[in-house]
Amino acid sequence: MPNPGARWKATDNEIIEKYPDGARRIRFVPTKAHLTPEAIDQLTKNYLIAVEQHKHDALIFIPLAILDFLCIHPFSDGNGRMSRLLTLMLLYQFDYQVGHYISLERIFEGSKESYYETLEASSKHWHSGKHTVKPWLNYFWGVLLRAYKELEERVGIITTSRGSKTELIRAAVNRRISSFSISDIESDCPGISRDMIRQVLRKMRDEGEIVVSSSGRGAMWQRTFK
């Protein structure tokens, strides 16, 4: 990347919406560059206070922390991707593990229009502390509900359909474009044992559908793309 990482933004930035005809519109003006370190420090302190005093309300203060992070927009690039990594990390800390099995990144990407609309609605007047957080909270909760629903449907398939474990493993393998490990397939197939996954992988290998791309303890597999 041309811009150095691991540091706060050096210049002010803006969140700009671009239209097909080339027109542009400023959606939001984030925190000024010289105020960013202080803003992130305050965000961290506020979050720790929320954890200590309201630990049972994690599904409220986690999305609010992410909203503040996005409004500060502390990096010159990659703020959206970093916010989604932070979302996973904070959810894991409170044992919301759905991101291990269902890609929240995919759901955010698939609802990009709603993502930007609700983010814009909840960021208005953010600098003065008079913003409305409800649109963003509703959107964030909707993403989580969709993820848990997908997980429930997958687990339901595993437990109710004869032979579906094998098909679920095969489907997980066939979605892989690059090399993958057994752990990768485990993440895609919650509730299926590693021994079962190994059995299916060996059968697919014998049938020429996959090959071992690297052996040893951390063995990697690769589709043959016949």
C-alpha positions in Angstrom: 0.0 0.0 0.0 1.3 3.5 -0.8 0.2 4.9 2.5 2.0 3.7 5.7 -0.1 1.8 8.2 -0.1 1.4 12.0 -0.6 5.1 12.6 -3.4 7.6 12.9 -4.4 9.6 9.8 -2.0 12.5 9.1 -4.6 14.6 7.2 -8.3 15.3 7.6 -10.6 13.0 5.7 -14.2 13.0 4.5 -16.7 10.2 3.8 -17.9 10.9 0.3 -20.7 9.3 -1.7 -20.0 8.9 -5.5 -22.8 8.7 -8.0 -22.7 6.9 -11.5 -22.8 10.3 -13.3 -19.6 11.4 -11.5 -21.3 13.7 -9.0 -20.1 13.5 -5.4 -21.6 14.3 -2.0 -20.1 14.5 1.4 -21.9 12.1 3.7 -19.9 12.9 6.9 -16.9 14.9 8.0 -15.0 12.8 10.6 -12.9 14.0 13.5 -10.0 16.3 12.5 -6.6 14.5 12.2 -5.0 16.4 15.1 -7.8 15.5 17.4 -7.9 11.8 16.5 -5.5 10.4 19.1 -7.4 12.2 21.9 -10.8 11.0 20.4 -9.6 7.4 20.3 -8.3 7.6 23.8 -11.7 8.9 25.0 -13.5 6.2 23.1 -11.4 3.5 24.8 -12.0 5.0 28.2 -15.8 5.2 27.6 -15.9 1.7 26.4 -14.0 0.3 29.5 -16.4 2.2 31.7 -19.4 0.7 29.9 -17.9 -2.8 30.2 -17.4 -2.3 34.0 -20.8 -0.7 34.7 -23.1 -2.2 32.1 -21.5 -5.6 31.2 -25.0 -7.1 30.6 -25.7 -4.5 27.9 -22.9 -5.6 25.5 -25.2 -5.7 22.5 -25.8 -2.0 23.1 -22.4 -0.5 23.9 -20.5 -2.7 21.3 -22.4 -1.2 18.3 -22.2 2.3 19.9 -18.4 1.9 20.2 -18.2 0.9 16.5 -20.3 3.9 15.5 -18.0 6.2 17.4 -15.0 4.5 15.8 -16.5 5.0 12.3 -17.3 8.7 13.1 -13.8 9.3 14.2 -12.5 7.5 11.1 -9.0 7.4 12.6 -7.1 6.0 9.6 -6.4 7.3 6.2 -7.7 4.0 4.7 -9.3 0.8 5.8 -11.6 2.2 8.5 -14.5 0.0 7.4 -12.5 -3.2 7.4 -11.0 -2.4 10.8 -14.4 -1.6 12.2 -15.6 -5.1 11.2 -12.5 -6.8 12.8 -13.2 -4.8 15.9 -16.8 -5.9 15.8 -15.8 -9.6 15.8 -13.3 -9.1 18.5 -15.7 -7.3 20.9 -18.5 -9.8 20.2 -16.1 -12.7 21.0 -15.1 -11.1 24.3 -18.7 -11.4 25.4 -19.1 -14.9 24.0 -21.1 -14.0 20.9 -19.4 -16.6 18.8 -21.5 -16.6 15.6 -18.8 -14.9 13.6 -16.7 -18.1 13.9 -19.3 -19.9 11.7 -21.1 -17.3 9.7 -19.3 -14.4 7.9 -20.5 -11.1 9.3 -18.3 -9.4 6.7 -20.4 -11.1 4.0 -23.7 -9.9 5.6 -22.4 -6.3 6.0 -21.2 -6.4 2.4 -24.6 -7.8 1.2 -26.5 -5.0 2.9 -24.1 -2.2 2.0 -26.9 0.2 1.0 -28.6 -0.1 4.4 -25.2 0.1 6.1 -24.4 3.5 4.6 -27.9 4.8 5.1 -28.1 3.9 8.8 -24.6 5.1 9.4 -25.4 8.4 7.8 -28.6 8.7 9.8 -26.9 8.0 13.1 -23.9 10.2 12.5 -25.8 13.4 12.0 -25.0 15.8 14.8 -22.5 13.3 16.2 -19.9 16.0 16.9 -22.3 17.8 19.2 -23.5 14.6 20.9 -27.1 15.1 19.6 -27.1 12.2 17.2 -29.8 9.5 17.0 -28.3 6.0 17.5 -31.5 4.0 16.9 -31.0 3.5 13.1 -27.5 2.1 13.5 -28.5 -0.1 16.5 -31.4 -1.6 14.5 -29.2 -2.3 11.5 -26.4 -3.8 13.7 -28.9 -6.1 15.5 -30.4 -7.1 12.2 -27.0 -8.3 11.0 -26.5 -10.4 14.1 -30.0 -11.9 13.9 -29.5 -12.8 10.3 -26.2 -14.5 11.2 -27.7 -16.5 14.0 -30.6 -17.5 11.8 -28.2 -18.8 9.1 -26.3 -20.7 11.8 -29.5 -22.2 13.1 -30.5 -23.3 9.6 -27.1 -24.9 9.1 -27.3 -26.8 12.4 -30.8 -27.8 11.6 -29.7 -29.3 8.3 -27.0 -31.3 10.1 -29.3 -32.7 12.8 -32.4 -33.5 10.7 -31.2 -34.6 7.3 -29.8 -38.0 6.7 -26.4 -37.8 5.0 -26.4 -34.1 5.2 -23.1 -34.0 7.2 -21.3 -35.3 4.2 -23.0 -32.9 1.8 -22.3 -30.0 4.1 -18.6 -30.8 4.2 -18.5 -31.3 0.4 -20.3 -27.9 0.0 -17.8 -26.2 2.3 -14.9 -27.7 0.3 -16.4 -26.7 -3.0 -16.7 -23.1 -1.9 -13.0 -22.9 -1.3 -10.9 -21.3 -4.1 -7.5 -21.3 -2.5 -5.9 -23.9 -0.2 -7.7 -24.8 3.0 -7.1 -26.7 6.2 -9.3 -29.0 8.2 -9.8 -26.1 10.7 -11.3 -24.0 7.9 -13.9 -26.7 7.1 -14.6 -27.1 10.8 -15.4 -23.4 11.0 -17.9 -23.8 8.1 -19.5 -26.9 9.5 -20.3 -26.4 13.2 -21.3 -29.5 15.0 -19.4 -31.9 12.7 -16.5 -33.8 14.2 -13.0 -33.5 12.9 -12.9 -37.3 12.3 -16.0 -37.0 10.1 -14.3 -34.2 8.1 -11.2 -36.2 7.7 -13.2 -39.2 6.4 -15.0 -37.0 3.8 -11.7 -35.3 2.7 -10.0 -38.7 2.2 -12.9 -39.9 0.1 -12.8 -36.7 -2.0 -9.1 -37.2 -2.4 -9.5 -40.8 -3.5 -12.1 -39.6 -6.0 -9.7 -37.0 -7.4 -11.7 -34.0 -6.3 -9.0 -32.6 -4.0 -5.3 -33.1 -3.4 -3.0 -32.4 -0.4 -1.0 -29.3 -1.2 1.2 -29.4 1.9 1.5 -32.3 4.3 2.4 -32.5 8.0 0.7 -31.3 11.1 -0.7 -28.3 9.4 -1.7 -30.0 6.2 -3.4 -28.0 3.5 -5.8 -29.2 0.8 -6.6 -27.9 -2.6 -9.4 -28.5 -5.0 -8.5 -30.0 -8.4 -11.1 -27.9 -10.4 -11.9 -30.6 -12.9 
